[in-house]
Amino acid sequence: MVEEPKEAPGISKGAPVIVRGLQNAAEYNGCNGIVSSNLMDNGRYDITIQREGEQEQEPKVLRLKPANFQLDTDALKEYLIQKKAEQRKRKPPLQDAALAWMKGKGLSIKALTTKESEVPDLEQGHVLLRVDKFAFSQMAIGYLMKGFTRSFSAYHSFYEFSEDGIYRSGVWGYATVLESDHPKVQVGTRLYGLLPPCQYKLQQVGGIIPASRGEPAIIELAMEGVPFNLRRFQEMQVVEDNGDTEFEDWKIALKEIYTMAFYMDENLLVDTGMINSVIISCASSKTAMALAFCLRMREMRFVHALTSPENYEFVKSTDLYHEVYTYDQVDSMPNNHTIVYMDFKCDGALRQAITLRMGTNLMYNMVVGPAVFQKRMKDQVFEKRAREMLFDESTWRERRRMVAEVTKTGRNEKLKASFKPFVDKMKKFIKLRHFSGKEAITKMYAKIYENKAPPDEMYICSMHENEYAV
């Protein structure tokens, strides 16, 4: 019985090899070749050799046993990388459109631009994200301010733009993994987190945190130069697609705002104890309303609102505040009990008026407004004023881990459980509006920046044209 020839391990047509062990044609030993045939009946392979300096001559074909050649592993790696790269080439190429801000022009509509470019090919360890939708609000502009003024860590550095002289903000939204070259990230995975306002983003995966104790799995994106206290912005939460697109919209619009307000309330609780009276300026802002909700949730006796005459009726209709005053009514506010001022407006004249009205009953002043004004406040000297501090969410996140009022009172569980009731409350007087495409989003941005956006609206956006029906 004749034994059938056996395939050599790892040898296939097209594989790069190195010739060795020839006795009668020793001049070919060490030459690089390509396997140009499948295994023959005589147990040999055709090896095609093109030696250096002989390019004009016909290639030499040797019929060799597997013992007379070995795989060229270095060339094989290059060959596989090349083949993989060819497979990754998109036909037709994928185009991206991204919102960006030009340096030196502030944050007005004049600075806003749309950059279109071809999406790079997928690389090893990377994922291609399709940014499905995101919320845009003053918070996104605030992230730009923090980077633009450098008064805090630069949020725009999370998704640096390839072109010099361009900034990019972060927005909270949902994305879908469109392509993946990471073994633990599957195509189709849905993610929630801080994203750039664009259509597509190729991003390297830094690590995976498995789901545990009711917490979702986390995909960490690799971002160089991000400070340790801001690393949470690199974390993308894996979410299940349950079909509830309405709650998804409310989540990206309100979750970070509510979390920030919840932490402000914690900071107040720790620093001022059981004080029972608070004044909140810019009371029509979503973060101020979220803070009022948190204060009322722990049965704060007096939550007073300060707002503009234009927004007075809206603020009053929310039923989040015990009393509502306009800015020109500071002198008529009650001043017969100890009080805290939550300064969202960052207006020095208003702060001084409240100080004079409340006198020694003003115990504490927390400034939580735009970072550009917070920076100016740091450089000023305030005389005869209550204790003042700047609220920095990242600093409080670290501090709260060591505070008994947080760690021993179930505050983390309360934060999760209270978010949906807050959303249900906001649905009564806030409506979501949807915008898709660069032109519609540019017009929306102008309204927000120029402070012409109505207080009863929030905006859900997509850079994909016609994502939302008009």
C-alpha positions as a LaTeX table, in Angstrom:
\begin{tabular}{lrrr}
\hline
Residue & $x$ (\AA) & $y$ (\AA) & $z$ (\AA) \\
\hline
Met1 & 0.00 & 0.00 & 0.00 \\
Val2 & 1.44 & 3.36 & $-1.09$ \\
Glu3 & 1.30 & 6.08 & 1.61 \\
Glu4 & $-0.25$ & 9.35 & 0.50 \\
Pro5 & 2.04 & 12.39 & 0.71 \\
Lys6 & 1.29 & 14.62 & 3.67 \\
Glu7 & 0.88 & 18.40 & 3.67 \\
Ala8 & 3.70 & 20.24 & 5.37 \\
Pro9 & 2.43 & 22.20 & 8.42 \\
Gly10 & 1.70 & 25.85 & 7.59 \\
Ile11 & 2.67 & 25.47 & 3.92 \\
Ser12 & 0.18 & 26.69 & 1.35 \\
Lys13 & 0.32 & 28.21 & $-2.09$ \\
Gly14 & 1.68 & 31.77 & $-1.88$ \\
Ala15 & 3.54 & 31.27 & 1.39 \\
Pro16 & 7.05 & 32.85 & 1.59 \\
Val17 & 9.86 & 30.34 & 2.29 \\
Ile18 & 13.64 & 30.06 & 2.60 \\
Val19 & 15.49 & 27.28 & 0.71 \\
Arg20 & 17.88 & 25.11 & 2.74 \\
Gly21 & 19.79 & 21.79 & 2.75 \\
Leu22 & 20.28 & 21.35 & $-1.01$ \\
Gln23 & 23.28 & 19.20 & $-1.98$ \\
Asn24 & 23.34 & 19.39 & $-5.79$ \\
Ala25 & 22.15 & 23.01 & $-6.08$ \\
Ala26 & 23.73 & 24.50 & $-2.97$ \\
Glu27 & 23.87 & 27.96 & $-4.59$ \\
Tyr28 & 20.11 & 28.29 & $-3.88$ \\
Asn29 & 20.46 & 27.62 & $-0.16$ \\
Gly30 & 19.36 & 30.70 & 1.79 \\
Cys31 & 17.37 & 32.12 & $-1.14$ \\
Asn32 & 13.88 & 33.49 & $-0.58$ \\
Gly33 & 11.08 & 31.95 & $-2.59$ \\
Ile34 & 7.34 & 31.58 & $-2.91$ \\
Val35 & 5.38 & 28.31 & $-2.83$ \\
Ser36 & 3.85 & 28.27 & $-6.34$ \\
Ser37 & 1.99 & 24.94 & $-6.27$ \\
Asn38 & $-0.02$ & 22.75 & $-3.98$ \\
Leu39 & 1.39 & 19.47 & $-2.68$ \\
Met40 & 2.13 & 17.10 & $-5.58$ \\
Asp41 & 1.74 & 13.32 & $-5.69$ \\
Asn42 & 5.50 & 12.89 & $-5.26$ \\
Gly43 & 5.39 & 14.81 & $-1.98$ \\
Arg44 & 7.11 & 17.90 & $-3.40$ \\
Tyr45 & 6.19 & 21.58 & $-3.89$ \\
Asp46 & 7.18 & 24.00 & $-6.64$ \\
Ile47 & 9.22 & 26.86 & $-5.13$ \\
Thr48 & 9.67 & 29.92 & $-7.36$ \\
Ile49 & 12.89 & 31.86 & $-6.71$ \\
Gln50 & 13.80 & 35.32 & $-8.00$ \\
Arg51 & 17.31 & 36.12 & $-6.89$ \\
Glu52 & 18.61 & 39.67 & $-6.54$ \\
Gly53 & 20.22 & 40.94 & $-9.74$ \\
Glu54 & 18.31 & 38.42 & $-11.88$ \\
Gln55 & 15.04 & 40.35 & $-12.23$ \\
Glu56 & 15.33 & 40.41 & $-16.02$ \\
Gln57 & 15.68 & 36.62 & $-16.20$ \\
Glu58 & 12.94 & 34.05 & $-15.85$ \\
Pro59 & 12.37 & 33.05 & $-12.21$ \\
Lys60 & 13.91 & 29.73 & $-11.20$ \\
Val61 & 11.42 & 27.02 & $-10.19$ \\
Leu62 & 12.67 & 24.25 & $-7.89$ \\
Arg63 & 10.63 & 21.17 & $-7.05$ \\
Leu64 & 11.53 & 20.52 & $-3.43$ \\
Lys65 & 10.63 & 18.29 & $-0.52$ \\
Pro66 & 9.38 & 20.05 & 2.64 \\
Ala67 & 12.71 & 19.20 & 4.29 \\
Asn68 & 14.47 & 21.52 & 1.84 \\
Phe69 & 12.66 & 24.74 & 2.74 \\
Gln70 & 11.17 & 26.50 & 5.75 \\
Leu71 & 8.62 & 29.23 & 6.25 \\
Asp72 & 10.03 & 32.77 & 6.15 \\
Thr73 & 8.24 & 33.99 & 9.30 \\
Asp74 & 9.28 & 37.65 & 8.94 \\
Ala75 & 8.09 & 37.79 & 5.34 \\
Leu76 & 4.96 & 35.87 & 6.31 \\
Lys77 & 4.09 & 38.48 & 8.94 \\
Glu78 & 4.52 & 41.27 & 6.41 \\
Tyr79 & 2.45 & 39.30 & 3.90 \\
Leu80 & $-0.39$ & 38.78 & 6.39 \\
Ile81 & $-0.33$ & 42.43 & 7.46 \\
Gln82 & $-0.49$ & 43.50 & 3.82 \\
Lys83 & $-3.37$ & 41.12 & 3.07 \\
Lys84 & $-5.23$ & 42.29 & 6.17 \\
Ala85 & $-4.74$ & 45.92 & 5.18 \\
Glu86 & $-6.06$ & 45.17 & 1.69 \\
Gln87 & $-9.14$ & 43.55 & 3.23 \\
Arg88 & $-9.72$ & 46.65 & 5.41 \\
Lys89 & $-9.80$ & 49.00 & 2.45 \\
Arg90 & $-13.32$ & 50.33 & 2.15 \\
Lys91 & $-14.91$ & 50.51 & $-1.26$ \\
Pro92 & $-16.17$ & 53.16 & $-1.57$ \\
Pro93 & $-14.23$ & 55.12 & 1.11 \\
Leu94 & $-16.18$ & 56.26 & 4.19 \\
Gln95 & $-16.53$ & 60.03 & 4.63 \\
Asp96 & $-16.80$ & 61.77 & 8.00 \\
Ala97 & $-18.28$ & 65.16 & 8.85 \\
Ala98 & $-17.28$ & 66.67 & 12.20 \\
Leu99 & $-18.08$ & 69.84 & 14.12 \\
Ala100 & $-14.96$ & 71.77 & 15.13 \\
Trp101 & $-13.97$ & 75.17 & 16.50 \\
Met102 & $-11.18$ & 77.37 & 15.12 \\
Lys103 & $-8.63$ & 78.77 & 17.54 \\
Gly104 & $-8.45$ & 82.51 & 17.95 \\
Lys105 & $-12.12$ & 83.15 & 17.17 \\
Gly106 & $-13.67$ & 82.47 & 20.57 \\
Leu107 & $-16.67$ & 80.16 & 20.73 \\
Ser108 & $-19.15$ & 82.17 & 18.67 \\
Ile109 & $-20.78$ & 80.94 & 15.48 \\
Lys110 & $-17.81$ & 82.46 & 13.59 \\
Ala111 & $-15.52$ & 79.89 & 15.20 \\
Leu112 & $-17.73$ & 76.92 & 14.36 \\
Thr113 & $-16.84$ & 74.94 & 11.27 \\
Thr114 & $-17.55$ & 71.54 & 9.71 \\
Lys115 & $-14.58$ & 69.43 & 8.66 \\
Glu116 & $-15.05$ & 66.63 & 6.14 \\
Ser117 & $-12.45$ & 63.91 & 5.71 \\
Glu118 & $-12.00$ & 60.27 & 4.73 \\
Val119 & $-12.25$ & 57.87 & 7.67 \\
Pro120 & $-8.88$ & 56.10 & 8.17 \\
Asp121 & $-8.70$ & 52.35 & 7.60 \\
Leu122 & $-9.15$ & 50.09 & 10.61 \\
Glu123 & $-5.97$ & 49.40 & 12.57 \\
Gln124 & $-5.04$ & 46.61 & 14.93 \\
Gly125 & $-6.61$ & 47.05 & 18.38 \\
His126 & $-8.94$ & 49.79 & 17.12 \\
Val127 & $-12.68$ & 50.13 & 16.68 \\
Leu128 & $-14.65$ & 52.30 & 14.28 \\
Leu129 & $-17.51$ & 54.04 & 16.07 \\
Arg130 & $-20.59$ & 55.38 & 14.34 \\
Val131 & $-21.75$ & 58.31 & 16.48 \\
Asp132 & $-25.50$ & 57.74 & 16.36 \\
Lys133 & $-26.73$ & 60.72 & 18.38 \\
Phe134 & $-25.65$ & 63.16 & 21.04 \\
Ala135 & $-27.10$ & 65.90 & 23.24 \\
Phe136 & $-25.88$ & 69.45 & 22.78 \\
Ser137 & $-26.27$ & 72.06 & 25.48 \\
Gln138 & $-24.37$ & 74.69 & 27.43 \\
Met139 & $-22.48$ & 71.79 & 29.01 \\
Ala140 & $-20.72$ & 71.07 & 25.69 \\
Ile141 & $-19.77$ & 74.73 & 25.38 \\
Gly142 & $-18.58$ & 74.58 & 28.99 \\
Tyr143 & $-16.23$ & 71.71 & 28.10 \\
Leu144 & $-14.81$ & 73.90 & 25.34 \\
Met145 & $-14.41$ & 76.78 & 27.81 \\
Lys146 & $-12.48$ & 74.57 & 30.19 \\
Gly147 & $-10.10$ & 73.62 & 27.43 \\
Phe148 & $-10.08$ & 76.99 & 25.71 \\
Thr149 & $-9.20$ & 78.99 & 28.84 \\
Arg150 & $-7.00$ & 76.27 & 30.36 \\
Ser151 & $-8.40$ & 77.14 & 33.76 \\
Phe152 & $-9.15$ & 73.46 & 34.26 \\
Ser153 & $-8.00$ & 70.34 & 32.44 \\
Ala154 & $-8.47$ & 70.59 & 28.68 \\
Tyr155 & $-11.58$ & 68.66 & 27.74 \\
His156 & $-10.95$ & 69.27 & 24.05 \\
Ser157 & $-7.80$ & 67.13 & 24.32 \\
Phe158 & $-9.86$ & 63.95 & 24.60 \\
Tyr159 & $-10.49$ & 63.90 & 20.87 \\
Glu160 & $-7.73$ & 66.01 & 19.42 \\
Phe161 & $-8.26$ & 67.10 & 15.84 \\
Ser162 & $-5.68$ & 66.12 & 13.25 \\
Glu163 & $-5.51$ & 69.65 & 11.85 \\
Asp164 & $-3.61$ & 72.39 & 13.68 \\
Gly165 & $-5.59$ & 75.33 & 14.98 \\
Ile166 & $-8.78$ & 73.33 & 15.55 \\
Tyr167 & $-10.58$ & 72.50 & 18.82 \\
Arg168 & $-13.20$ & 69.84 & 19.33 \\
Ser169 & $-15.71$ & 69.54 & 22.19 \\
Gly170 & $-17.03$ & 66.44 & 23.91 \\
Val171 & $-20.73$ & 65.58 & 23.89 \\
Trp172 & $-22.65$ & 62.84 & 25.69 \\
Gly173 & $-24.21$ & 60.38 & 23.32 \\
Tyr174 & $-24.58$ & 56.89 & 21.88 \\
Ala175 & $-22.35$ & 55.13 & 19.36 \\
Thr176 & $-22.34$ & 51.75 & 17.61 \\
Val177 & $-19.21$ & 49.71 & 16.87 \\
Leu178 & $-19.22$ & 49.55 & 13.06 \\
Glu179 & $-15.87$ & 47.76 & 12.64 \\
Ser180 & $-13.60$ & 46.11 & 15.19 \\
Asp181 & $-10.07$ & 44.73 & 15.28 \\
His182 & $-10.14$ & 44.06 & 19.01 \\
Pro183 & $-10.79$ & 40.48 & 20.17 \\
Lys184 & $-13.13$ & 41.52 & 23.01 \\
Val185 & $-15.18$ & 44.17 & 21.24 \\
Gln186 & $-17.81$ & 42.83 & 18.89 \\
Val187 & $-19.25$ & 44.62 & 15.87 \\
Gly188 & $-22.68$ & 45.98 & 16.74 \\
Thr189 & $-21.82$ & 46.77 & 20.39 \\
Arg190 & $-23.76$ & 49.80 & 21.59 \\
Leu191 & $-21.89$ & 52.36 & 23.74 \\
Tyr192 & $-22.78$ & 55.37 & 25.90 \\
Gly193 & $-20.22$ & 57.98 & 26.82 \\
Leu194 & $-18.40$ & 61.19 & 25.93 \\
Leu195 & $-18.04$ & 61.36 & 22.15 \\
Pro196 & $-16.86$ & 63.89 & 19.58 \\
Pro197 & $-19.64$ & 65.61 & 17.57 \\
Cys198 & $-19.03$ & 63.83 & 14.29 \\
Gln199 & $-20.30$ & 60.95 & 12.16 \\
Tyr200 & $-17.49$ & 58.41 & 12.67 \\
Lys201 & $-14.47$ & 58.04 & 14.97 \\
Leu202 & $-11.63$ & 55.52 & 14.70 \\
Gln203 & $-10.36$ & 54.93 & 18.23 \\
Gln204 & $-7.87$ & 52.61 & 19.90 \\
Val205 & $-9.20$ & 50.38 & 22.69 \\
Gly206 & $-7.18$ & 50.67 & 25.89 \\
Gly207 & $-8.85$ & 47.98 & 27.97 \\
Ile208 & $-12.03$ & 46.18 & 28.96 \\
Ile209 & $-13.71$ & 46.18 & 32.39 \\
Pro210 & $-16.13$ & 43.22 & 32.61 \\
Ala211 & $-19.65$ & 43.69 & 33.95 \\
Ser212 & $-20.05$ & 42.99 & 37.68 \\
Arg213 & $-22.50$ & 43.53 & 40.57 \\
Gly214 & $-25.16$ & 45.00 & 38.37 \\
Glu215 & $-22.70$ & 47.40 & 36.72 \\
Pro216 & $-22.38$ & 47.32 & 32.91 \\
Ala217 & $-19.19$ & 46.38 & 31.09 \\
Ile218 & $-16.86$ & 49.27 & 30.25 \\
Ile219 & $-14.69$ & 49.76 & 27.18 \\
Glu220 & $-11.79$ & 52.09 & 27.91 \\
Leu221 & $-10.63$ & 54.14 & 24.94 \\
Ala222 & $-6.92$ & 54.94 & 24.72 \\
Met223 & $-6.29$ & 58.68 & 25.01 \\
Glu224 & $-2.80$ & 59.98 & 25.70 \\
Gly225 & $-2.25$ & 62.90 & 28.03 \\
Val226 & $-5.56$ & 62.65 & 29.89 \\
Pro227 & $-5.14$ & 63.50 & 33.61 \\
Phe228 & $-5.90$ & 60.68 & 36.03 \\
Asn229 & $-8.81$ & 62.51 & 37.65 \\
Leu230 & $-10.53$ & 62.78 & 34.26 \\
Arg231 & $-10.01$ & 59.21 & 33.10 \\
Arg232 & $-13.72$ & 58.46 & 33.52 \\
Phe233 & $-14.30$ & 60.39 & 30.28 \\
Gln234 & $-12.40$ & 57.62 & 28.46 \\
Glu235 & $-14.88$ & 54.99 & 29.63 \\
Met236 & $-17.63$ & 53.89 & 27.25 \\
Gln237 & $-20.50$ & 52.09 & 28.94 \\
Val238 & $-21.77$ & 49.00 & 27.07 \\
Val239 & $-25.55$ & 49.27 & 26.82 \\
Glu240 & $-28.26$ & 46.87 & 25.77 \\
Asp241 & $-30.42$ & 47.99 & 22.87 \\
Asn242 & $-33.86$ & 47.70 & 24.48 \\
Gly243 & $-35.63$ & 49.77 & 21.86 \\
Asp244 & $-36.52$ & 52.60 & 24.28 \\
Thr245 & $-35.15$ & 55.42 & 22.13 \\
Glu246 & $-37.11$ & 58.06 & 24.05 \\
Phe247 & $-35.41$ & 57.27 & 27.37 \\
Glu248 & $-32.05$ & 57.11 & 25.56 \\
Asp249 & $-32.63$ & 60.69 & 24.42 \\
Trp250 & $-33.48$ & 61.82 & 27.95 \\
Lys251 & $-30.44$ & 60.00 & 29.31 \\
Ile252 & $-27.93$ & 61.73 & 27.04 \\
Ala253 & $-29.67$ & 65.06 & 27.67 \\
Leu254 & $-29.88$ & 64.86 & 31.48 \\
Lys255 & $-27.76$ & 62.11 & 33.06 \\
Glu256 & $-24.49$ & 64.06 & 33.39 \\
Ile257 & $-26.33$ & 67.23 & 34.35 \\
Tyr258 & $-28.20$ & 65.38 & 37.09 \\
Thr259 & $-25.07$ & 63.61 & 38.34 \\
Met260 & $-23.24$ & 66.94 & 38.61 \\
Ala261 & $-26.15$ & 68.50 & 40.52 \\
Phe262 & $-26.34$ & 65.48 & 42.81 \\
Tyr263 & $-22.64$ & 65.92 & 43.64 \\
Met264 & $-23.13$ & 69.62 & 44.31 \\
Asp265 & $-25.82$ & 68.69 & 46.81 \\
Glu266 & $-23.43$ & 66.21 & 48.44 \\
Asn267 & $-20.72$ & 68.86 & 48.63 \\
Leu268 & $-23.17$ & 71.22 & 50.32 \\
Leu269 & $-24.31$ & 68.54 & 52.74 \\
Val270 & $-20.74$ & 67.74 & 53.78 \\
Asp271 & $-19.52$ & 71.34 & 54.04 \\
Thr272 & $-22.58$ & 73.01 & 55.59 \\
Gly273 & $-24.34$ & 70.21 & 57.43 \\
Met274 & $-28.12$ & 70.37 & 57.72 \\
Ile275 & $-28.54$ & 73.97 & 56.64 \\
Asn276 & $-32.13$ & 74.43 & 55.41 \\
Ser277 & $-32.11$ & 77.44 & 53.06 \\
Val278 & $-30.50$ & 77.86 & 49.63 \\
Ile279 & $-30.57$ & 80.54 & 46.92 \\
Ile280 & $-29.94$ & 79.39 & 43.31 \\
Ser281 & $-29.21$ & 81.88 & 40.52 \\
Cys282 & $-29.77$ & 81.10 & 36.81 \\
Ala283 & $-32.69$ & 79.04 & 38.07 \\
Ser284 & $-33.96$ & 78.27 & 34.56 \\
Ser285 & $-30.79$ & 76.33 & 33.66 \\
Lys286 & $-31.10$ & 72.55 & 33.62 \\
Thr287 & $-28.30$ & 72.04 & 36.18 \\
Ala288 & $-29.94$ & 74.52 & 38.57 \\
Met289 & $-33.27$ & 72.71 & 38.22 \\
Ala290 & $-31.54$ & 69.39 & 38.85 \\
Leu291 & $-29.94$ & 70.82 & 42.00 \\
Ala292 & $-33.32$ & 72.12 & 43.20 \\
Phe293 & $-34.75$ & 68.63 & 42.66 \\
Cys294 & $-31.96$ & 67.10 & 44.76 \\
Leu295 & $-32.40$ & 69.67 & 47.54 \\
Arg296 & $-36.16$ & 69.11 & 47.66 \\
Met297 & $-35.55$ & 65.37 & 47.66 \\
Arg298 & $-33.78$ & 65.71 & 51.01 \\
Glu299 & $-36.54$ & 68.04 & 52.24 \\
Met300 & $-34.72$ & 71.37 & 52.12 \\
Arg301 & $-37.13$ & 73.88 & 53.73 \\
Phe302 & $-36.37$ & 76.91 & 51.56 \\
Val303 & $-35.11$ & 76.69 & 47.97 \\
His304 & $-35.24$ & 80.19 & 46.47 \\
Ala305 & $-34.79$ & 80.87 & 42.76 \\
Leu306 & $-33.23$ & 83.90 & 41.07 \\
Thr307 & $-33.92$ & 84.33 & 37.36 \\
Ser308 & $-34.48$ & 86.91 & 34.64 \\
Pro309 & $-37.90$ & 88.52 & 34.11 \\
Glu310 & $-38.18$ & 86.68 & 30.77 \\
Asn311 & $-37.88$ & 83.27 & 32.45 \\
Tyr312 & $-39.84$ & 84.08 & 35.63 \\
Glu313 & $-43.08$ & 82.36 & 34.61 \\
Phe314 & $-41.27$ & 79.28 & 33.32 \\
Val315 & $-39.23$ & 78.85 & 36.53 \\
Lys316 & $-42.35$ & 79.31 & 38.63 \\
Ser317 & $-44.23$ & 76.68 & 36.57 \\
Thr318 & $-41.63$ & 73.98 & 37.32 \\
Asp319 & $-42.69$ & 73.85 & 40.99 \\
Leu320 & $-39.09$ & 73.03 & 41.92 \\
Tyr321 & $-38.58$ & 76.18 & 44.01 \\
His322 & $-40.43$ & 77.44 & 47.06 \\
Glu323 & $-40.11$ & 81.06 & 45.95 \\
Val324 & $-39.01$ & 82.68 & 42.68 \\
Tyr325 & $-37.45$ & 86.17 & 42.42 \\
Thr326 & $-36.03$ & 88.19 & 39.55 \\
Tyr327 & $-32.56$ & 89.65 & 39.81 \\
Asp328 & $-33.87$ & 93.12 & 40.56 \\
Gln329 & $-35.80$ & 91.77 & 43.56 \\
Val330 & $-32.78$ & 90.73 & 45.66 \\
Asp331 & $-33.49$ & 93.44 & 48.22 \\
Ser332 & $-36.92$ & 91.92 & 48.92 \\
Met333 & $-35.66$ & 88.39 & 49.61 \\
Pro334 & $-36.04$ & 87.09 & 53.18 \\
Asn335 & $-32.86$ & 87.37 & 55.25 \\
Asn336 & $-33.93$ & 86.06 & 58.63 \\
His337 & $-32.26$ & 82.65 & 58.49 \\
Thr338 & $-28.85$ & 81.18 & 57.67 \\
Ile339 & $-28.52$ & 80.64 & 53.95 \\
Val340 & $-26.23$ & 79.30 & 51.19 \\
Tyr341 & $-25.87$ & 80.90 & 47.76 \\
Met342 & $-25.34$ & 78.62 & 44.72 \\
Asp343 & $-23.82$ & 80.96 & 42.15 \\
Phe344 & $-24.55$ & 79.71 & 38.64 \\
Lys345 & $-24.56$ & 83.22 & 37.16 \\
Cys346 & $-21.00$ & 84.17 & 38.15 \\
Asp347 & $-21.99$ & 87.83 & 38.33 \\
Gly348 & $-19.88$ & 89.84 & 40.77 \\
Ala349 & $-22.47$ & 92.61 & 41.17 \\
Leu350 & $-25.22$ & 90.09 & 41.94 \\
Arg351 & $-22.98$ & 88.27 & 44.39 \\
Gln352 & $-22.24$ & 91.54 & 46.18 \\
Ala353 & $-25.95$ & 92.45 & 46.33 \\
Ile354 & $-26.79$ & 89.08 & 47.90 \\
Thr355 & $-23.92$ & 89.48 & 50.38 \\
Leu356 & $-25.20$ & 92.89 & 51.48 \\
Arg357 & $-28.80$ & 91.67 & 51.71 \\
Met358 & $-28.08$ & 88.51 & 53.71 \\
Gly359 & $-25.30$ & 89.95 & 55.87 \\
Thr360 & $-23.92$ & 87.53 & 58.44 \\
Asn361 & $-26.66$ & 85.00 & 57.63 \\
Leu362 & $-24.88$ & 84.19 & 54.35 \\
Met363 & $-22.88$ & 81.19 & 55.48 \\
Tyr364 & $-21.50$ & 79.79 & 52.25 \\
Asn365 & $-21.12$ & 80.70 & 48.57 \\
Met366 & $-20.46$ & 78.00 & 45.98 \\
Val367 & $-19.55$ & 79.15 & 42.46 \\
Val368 & $-20.59$ & 76.61 & 39.83 \\
Gly369 & $-20.82$ & 78.68 & 36.65 \\
Pro370 & $-18.73$ & 78.72 & 33.45 \\
Ala371 & $-15.04$ & 78.04 & 33.95 \\
Val372 & $-13.93$ & 81.23 & 32.19 \\
Phe373 & $-15.61$ & 83.27 & 34.92 \\
Gln374 & $-14.46$ & 80.93 & 37.67 \\
Lys375 & $-10.88$ & 81.62 & 36.60 \\
Arg376 & $-11.43$ & 85.35 & 36.93 \\
Met377 & $-12.96$ & 84.82 & 40.34 \\
Lys378 & $-9.87$ & 82.92 & 41.52 \\
Asp379 & $-7.72$ & 85.97 & 40.88 \\
Gln380 & $-9.94$ & 88.37 & 42.83 \\
Val381 & $-9.85$ & 89.22 & 46.53 \\
Phe382 & $-13.24$ & 89.37 & 48.25 \\
Glu383 & $-13.52$ & 91.36 & 51.42 \\
Lys384 & $-16.05$ & 90.70 & 54.18 \\
Arg385 & $-17.63$ & 87.88 & 52.28 \\
Ala386 & $-18.88$ & 84.46 & 53.30 \\
Arg387 & $-16.79$ & 81.39 & 52.73 \\
Glu388 & $-16.49$ & 80.87 & 48.98 \\
Met389 & $-15.43$ & 77.90 & 46.92 \\
Leu390 & $-15.34$ & 76.78 & 43.29 \\
Phe391 & $-17.17$ & 73.55 & 42.60 \\
Asp392 & $-15.03$ & 71.14 & 40.54 \\
Glu393 & $-16.79$ & 67.87 & 39.81 \\
Ser394 & $-13.63$ & 65.80 & 39.24 \\
Thr395 & $-12.18$ & 66.91 & 42.60 \\
Trp396 & $-15.41$ & 66.09 & 44.41 \\
Arg397 & $-15.56$ & 62.64 & 42.78 \\
Glu398 & $-12.25$ & 61.82 & 44.44 \\
Arg399 & $-13.13$ & 63.39 & 47.78 \\
Arg400 & $-16.55$ & 61.75 & 48.11 \\
Arg401 & $-14.96$ & 58.29 & 48.26 \\
Met402 & $-13.59$ & 59.16 & 51.70 \\
Val403 & $-16.54$ & 61.06 & 53.17 \\
Ala404 & $-18.72$ & 59.24 & 55.69 \\
Glu405 & $-21.83$ & 61.22 & 54.71 \\
Val406 & $-21.49$ & 59.55 & 51.28 \\
Thr407 & $-19.97$ & 56.14 & 51.91 \\
Lys408 & $-22.24$ & 55.20 & 54.83 \\
Thr409 & $-25.57$ & 56.58 & 53.63 \\
Gly410 & $-26.19$ & 54.76 & 50.32 \\
Arg411 & $-25.70$ & 57.86 & 48.19 \\
Asn412 & $-24.55$ & 55.90 & 45.12 \\
Glu413 & $-27.69$ & 53.78 & 45.17 \\
Lys414 & $-29.81$ & 56.89 & 45.68 \\
Leu415 & $-28.18$ & 58.56 & 42.66 \\
Lys416 & $-29.17$ & 55.65 & 40.43 \\
Ala417 & $-32.67$ & 55.27 & 41.85 \\
Ser418 & $-33.55$ & 58.97 & 41.68 \\
Phe419 & $-32.56$ & 59.63 & 38.07 \\
Lys420 & $-35.74$ & 58.26 & 36.47 \\
Pro421 & $-38.05$ & 60.24 & 38.82 \\
Phe422 & $-36.05$ & 63.34 & 37.86 \\
Val423 & $-36.55$ & 62.57 & 34.15 \\
Asp424 & $-40.29$ & 62.05 & 34.74 \\
Lys425 & $-40.41$ & 65.44 & 36.46 \\
Met426 & $-38.56$ & 67.19 & 33.63 \\
Lys427 & $-40.83$ & 65.68 & 30.99 \\
Lys428 & $-43.67$ & 67.81 & 32.39 \\
Phe429 & $-42.11$ & 71.11 & 31.31 \\
Ile430 & $-39.18$ & 70.28 & 28.98 \\
Lys431 & $-39.48$ & 69.10 & 25.38 \\
Leu432 & $-36.76$ & 67.47 & 23.30 \\
Arg433 & $-36.05$ & 68.77 & 19.83 \\
His434 & $-34.10$ & 66.78 & 17.23 \\
Phe435 & $-31.63$ & 68.12 & 14.66 \\
Ser436 & $-29.59$ & 66.26 & 12.04 \\
Gly437 & $-26.99$ & 67.46 & 9.56 \\
Lys438 & $-24.45$ & 70.25 & 9.77 \\
Glu439 & $-26.73$ & 73.10 & 8.68 \\
Ala440 & $-29.47$ & 72.37 & 11.20 \\
Ile441 & $-26.96$ & 71.83 & 14.03 \\
Thr442 & $-25.12$ & 75.06 & 13.18 \\
Lys443 & $-28.37$ & 77.04 & 13.54 \\
Met444 & $-29.12$ & 75.29 & 16.82 \\
Tyr445 & $-25.62$ & 76.10 & 18.12 \\
Ala446 & $-26.12$ & 79.78 & 17.37 \\
Lys447 & $-29.29$ & 79.81 & 19.50 \\
Ile448 & $-27.52$ & 78.20 & 22.44 \\
Tyr449 & $-24.41$ & 80.38 & 22.26 \\
Glu450 & $-26.37$ & 83.60 & 21.90 \\
Asn451 & $-28.56$ & 82.59 & 24.85 \\
Lys452 & $-31.68$ & 82.61 & 22.67 \\
Ala453 & $-32.63$ & 79.00 & 23.32 \\
Pro454 & $-35.92$ & 78.76 & 25.26 \\
Pro455 & $-35.54$ & 77.29 & 28.76 \\
Asp456 & $-38.16$ & 74.61 & 27.99 \\
Glu457 & $-36.11$ & 72.98 & 25.19 \\
Met458 & $-33.23$ & 70.50 & 25.02 \\
Tyr459 & $-31.52$ & 69.30 & 21.85 \\
Ile460 & $-30.70$ & 65.84 & 20.51 \\
Cys461 & $-28.44$ & 65.86 & 17.45 \\
Ser462 & $-26.87$ & 63.66 & 14.81 \\
Met463 & $-24.29$ & 64.66 & 12.23 \\
His464 & $-25.79$ & 62.08 & 9.85 \\
Glu465 & $-27.97$ & 63.93 & 7.36 \\
Asn466 & $-31.70$ & 63.14 & 7.52 \\
Glu467 & $-31.30$ & 61.06 & 10.70 \\
Tyr468 & $-34.34$ & 62.81 & 12.11 \\
Ala469 & $-37.40$ & 63.73 & 10.10 \\
Val470 & $-38.12$ & 67.45 & 10.12 \\
\hline
\end{tabular}
